[in-house]
Amino acid sequence: MGGRWTPALIWHGVGRLHSSSGATYGFYMELWPYMSRGRGGYSGGHQNIEGTAKICTPQGGMYPMTVSGYLKNTWLDANGKPIAFYLRSLKDASTKLNIDLHGSWQGQELVLEDRGNMAMSFSADGNAKGYLHGVNAPAENTTGRLRYAVESEFASVCGPRDKNSF
């Protein structure tokens, strides 16, 4: 994944997501293969990736999320193959966020877009408003790129943090 040999089957990346409304979010995501907990071990063409993510707002709020995903038509090489990620707030989070991201690995970068979805959880200024609360930014689109990095590098794209947002 990501132009790297990943024998531990874990990929983690850091980057920024840029909204057409002007907001920029710091983003960290860690991914590994989804192992079905049901009989047979095959997820039947649905989820085949899971993980965790953290997103920080321009105002410094940080939100941990769970990730499920689907990487299409691949076995050993994910480069250029379509992938979809579904990010959801943790169960006990006070602000519920839902984000869908689509894209593919392009060499060592994971290139992503939200297809207007982040406006359902974030205001135009980048503040987390909660899923389906308030007004969506008209025709907003968010894109970004992640590069392979460890979680400690997340601080370099996140700026000051609000202690109450975690």
C-alpha positions as CSV (number, residue, x, y, z in Angstrom):
1,M,0.0,0.0,0.0
2,G,1.2,3.5,-0.7
3,G,4.1,2.5,-2.8
4,R,5.6,0.7,0.1
5,W,6.1,-2.9,1.1
6,T,3.9,-3.4,4.1
7,P,4.7,-6.8,5.6
8,A,3.1,-5.8,8.9
9,L,-0.1,-5.1,6.9
10,I,-0.4,-1.6,8.5
11,W,-0.3,1.7,6.7
12,H,-0.4,5.1,8.4
13,G,-0.3,8.5,6.8
14,V,-0.5,12.2,7.6
15,G,-1.6,15.1,5.5
16,R,-4.0,18.0,5.1
17,L,-7.5,18.1,3.7
18,H,-8.4,21.4,1.9
19,S,-12.0,22.5,1.5
20,S,-13.2,24.8,-1.3
21,S,-14.7,27.0,1.4
22,G,-11.2,27.8,2.6
23,A,-10.9,25.5,5.6
24,T,-7.8,23.2,6.0
25,Y,-7.9,20.2,8.3
26,G,-4.9,18.2,9.6
27,F,-5.5,14.5,9.1
28,Y,-4.0,11.2,10.3
29,M,-5.2,7.7,9.3
30,E,-4.0,4.2,10.2
31,L,-5.2,1.3,8.2
32,W,-5.0,-2.5,8.3
33,P,-6.9,-5.4,6.6
34,Y,-10.4,-6.1,7.9
35,M,-10.8,-9.6,9.2
36,S,-14.4,-10.7,9.2
37,R,-15.5,-11.8,12.6
38,G,-18.2,-14.1,11.1
39,R,-18.0,-17.5,9.5
40,G,-15.8,-18.0,6.5
41,G,-13.5,-15.0,6.9
42,Y,-14.5,-13.3,3.6
43,S,-16.3,-10.0,3.8
44,G,-18.2,-10.6,0.6
45,G,-17.0,-7.6,-1.5
46,H,-17.8,-5.1,1.2
47,Q,-15.5,-3.8,4.0
48,N,-11.9,-5.1,3.6
49,I,-10.1,-2.3,5.4
50,E,-10.4,-0.9,8.9
51,G,-8.5,1.5,11.1
52,T,-8.5,4.7,13.0
53,A,-8.2,8.4,12.1
54,K,-7.9,11.8,13.7
55,I,-8.9,15.1,12.1
56,C,-8.2,18.5,13.5
57,T,-10.1,21.7,12.6
58,P,-8.6,25.1,11.8
59,Q,-9.7,26.2,15.3
60,G,-7.6,23.4,16.9
61,G,-10.3,20.9,17.8
62,M,-9.2,17.3,17.4
63,Y,-11.6,14.4,16.7
64,P,-10.7,10.7,16.8
65,M,-12.7,8.5,14.4
66,T,-13.1,4.9,13.4
67,V,-12.5,3.9,9.8
68,S,-14.0,1.2,7.6
69,G,-13.2,0.9,3.9
70,Y,-13.3,-0.9,0.7
71,L,-10.3,-1.3,-1.6
72,K,-11.5,-2.6,-5.0
73,N,-9.8,-5.0,-7.4
74,T,-6.5,-5.5,-5.7
75,W,-4.5,-8.2,-4.0
76,L,-0.8,-7.2,-3.8
77,D,-0.6,-3.7,-5.4
78,A,-3.1,-1.0,-4.4
79,N,-1.6,1.7,-6.6
80,G,-4.3,3.4,-8.7
81,K,-7.1,1.2,-7.4
82,P,-10.3,2.9,-6.2
83,I,-10.8,3.0,-2.4
84,A,-13.6,4.3,-0.2
85,F,-13.3,5.2,3.5
86,Y,-16.1,5.7,5.9
87,L,-15.1,7.6,9.0
88,R,-17.4,7.8,12.1
89,S,-17.1,9.4,15.5
90,L,-16.4,7.2,18.5
91,K,-19.5,5.9,20.2
92,D,-19.1,8.3,23.2
93,A,-18.2,11.4,21.2
94,S,-20.3,14.5,22.1
95,T,-20.1,15.8,18.5
96,K,-21.1,13.1,16.0
97,L,-19.2,13.3,12.7
98,N,-19.6,11.2,9.6
99,I,-17.1,11.6,6.7
100,D,-16.9,9.6,3.5
101,L,-13.6,9.9,1.5
102,H,-12.8,8.4,-1.9
103,G,-9.6,8.1,-3.8
104,S,-6.6,6.0,-4.6
105,W,-2.9,5.6,-3.8
106,Q,-0.9,7.4,-6.5
107,G,2.6,6.2,-5.8
108,Q,3.4,7.0,-2.2
109,E,0.5,9.4,-1.7
110,L,-3.0,8.6,-0.8
111,V,-5.1,11.1,-2.9
112,L,-8.6,11.7,-1.4
113,E,-11.8,13.7,-2.1
114,D,-15.0,13.9,-0.1
115,R,-17.5,14.6,-3.0
116,G,-19.2,17.3,-0.8
117,N,-19.6,15.0,2.2
118,M,-17.6,16.9,4.9
119,A,-20.1,19.9,4.7
120,M,-22.6,17.6,6.4
121,S,-20.4,17.5,9.6
122,F,-18.3,20.8,9.4
123,S,-19.2,24.4,8.9
124,A,-17.7,26.4,6.0
125,D,-15.1,27.8,8.5
126,G,-14.0,24.3,9.4
127,N,-15.6,24.1,12.8
128,A,-17.2,20.7,13.7
129,K,-20.9,21.2,13.8
130,G,-22.1,17.6,14.1
131,Y,-23.5,15.4,11.4
132,L,-26.6,17.0,9.7
133,H,-26.7,20.0,12.1
134,G,-26.9,23.5,10.6
135,V,-26.5,24.6,7.0
136,N,-24.2,22.9,4.6
137,A,-21.7,25.0,2.6
138,P,-23.0,25.2,-1.0
139,A,-21.1,23.0,-3.5
140,E,-18.2,22.5,-1.1
141,N,-15.6,20.0,-2.0
142,T,-12.7,18.8,0.1
143,T,-9.5,17.2,-1.3
144,G,-6.2,16.1,0.2
145,R,-3.1,14.0,0.1
146,L,-1.6,11.8,2.8
147,R,2.0,10.6,2.9
148,Y,3.3,7.7,4.8
149,A,4.1,8.9,8.3
150,V,3.9,7.9,12.0
151,E,1.3,9.4,14.3
152,S,3.8,11.7,16.1
153,E,4.0,13.6,12.8
154,F,0.3,14.5,13.1
155,A,1.2,17.5,15.3
156,S,3.1,19.1,12.4
157,V,-0.2,19.4,10.4
158,C,-2.5,20.1,13.2
159,G,-1.4,23.3,15.0
160,P,-2.6,24.2,18.5
161,R,-5.2,21.8,20.0
162,D,-8.3,22.5,22.0
163,K,-8.0,20.3,25.1
164,N,-11.8,20.0,25.3
165,S,-12.3,18.5,21.8
166,F,-10.7,15.1,22.4
